[in-house]
């Protein structure tokens, strides 16, 4: 007999052949109807699988958070099964669950693209109604190869050979006539997959390599309940409206083109205003926080990147050139430049902590298929900072950096979550630096967050090879999480470059180094801002803060006087005296997302006043020119700088 314990601390004995489904039935039929999988000591199994050993047992129901990945992985198989029925001869690549849904990469004969999605969707719905079971079997490598060779599926054959090299066991899942190579687990049957939808079609190179065949990737999503799916679809529709590529084009913020090189951003005048104001706040805030700003070259000898270790990790993504019989590279990151600044003088403990920061443009080759507006580019600005400090300064410096990062996120109304990434203690050989130093720094990072009262999740095994890190994910207005600020401790660089300082004792000591980026990529952060605000930037960041609209040419002289006063007050102002109707020009300013409008007619001209409109709010009333300008100035004040601790 096997004894299993339940979440309520009760336990029971079962026979070794007892399946998860049978355990659920023994508790209640209602639980069995909702069960999609079971967990034993944290490992997840199909409901049809026998409980393998004693341990902590839990049923995963369709509404549990862990069920979402299982549902979506199963929905990917459902979609593949429908495609196989509709397009015999389809070859299948991979079909994983992803954060917001699933996809499957397939070579589909005679596929019609987006217009064929309805056909696939309807076939999937029919299969849901048929309540087809998922069936799992374990096979040998030879059996699996014979099966997929008989189907002519070269992609699965390639995957099986890779698995054979790793010595892993093979399992197959069947759904109707579709059989896939898969670890599982899956839902018991298709009845659990009613709340799904297919979203889009894209191209994807097999195994992500442009040297391989292009496959069709179909994206979809699935939820436990239809209401959740409907809410998600609404969110996707809103995300389309907020797409920074669409708004960037409509608002005249930035451009990219094949002529200018894919993945390189050309900032237009209005976009440059946004970027310069954001970077201006960044610079002033860093000076206020005790940083010294530096500037380093865009290109350096390859030997610098070999010394830093970046060459080994980035050489496939670096741009190289020959200069005076030597090989140089455009910088993929700013770190080595800051090291040269640090080494430009002999350092004493009296100078520490030394905080250096730079808005430095870096260059990394990305596959053309991976490029995405401002979010994934080949040339971008990174707000890198490096803090050189002593061991006893680590906790306070980490706290200051985290506070600084949250200062920027709160300015823009972003939510956030914090992850503390730690080393994998089972594989210490993967990491650079002295294990004793790791043992000191990891608790120091946790202590820093604990003392701040910030909630965080510790993630074992996610540390970078060169040190533990704090990752802050930002959450936008649609509830989506994006890569945000990162604070990384680096054991690697100080050792590679022999970075030291003279201590109290007059001896040389290895300096501790913290690498941090608060925006990460400035381009990506602006993309986040565009989507977060749906293009309606805070007034201080808006390219135009005010547009003045004379109703007819008779009011132009007075409008020009108001315009001159606005410019003198430091307001970014535009005068729109075109011959179009006032309604047309108001709509134009609204779609251009200008925060304020002053409408001037005959009455306003005679009384020396303006009719004020606010973007998204409409008419605010008639005010004197002075009070209206004062309101704009106050509304457009830049955020207060952080106070130096």
Secondary structure, DSSP 8 states (H G I E B T S, - for coil): -EEEE-TTS-EEEE-TT-BHHHHHHHH-HHHHHHEEEEEETTEEEETTSB--SSEEEEEEETTSTTHHHHHHHHHHHHHHHHHHHHSTT-EE----EETTEEEEEEE-TT--GGGGHHHHHHHHHHHHHTT-B-EEEEE-HHHHHHHHHHHT-HHHHHHHHHHHHHT--EEEEEETTEEEE------SBGGGG-SEEEEEEEEEEGGG-TTS-EEEEEEEEE-SSHHHHHHHHHHHHHHHHH-HHHHHHHTT-EE--TTT-TT--EE-HHHHHHHHHHHHHHHHHHHHTT-EE----SEEEHHHHHHHTHHHHHGGG--EEEETTEEEEE-S-SHHHHHHHHTTS--BGGG-SEEEEEEEEEE----GGG-BTTTB-SEEEEEEEEEEE-GGGHHHHHHHHHHHHHHHHHHTT-EEEEEEEE--GGGGGGS-S-HHHHHHHHHHHHHHHHHHT---EEEET-SBTTB-EEEEEEE-TTS-EE---EEEEESHHHHHTT-EEE-TTS-EEE-EEEEEEEEEEHHHHHHHHHHHTTT---GGG-S-SEEEEESSGGGHHHHHHHHHHHHHTT--EEE---SS-HHHHHHHHHHTT-SEEEEE-HHHHHHTEEEEEETTTEEEEEEEHHHHHHHHHHHT---------
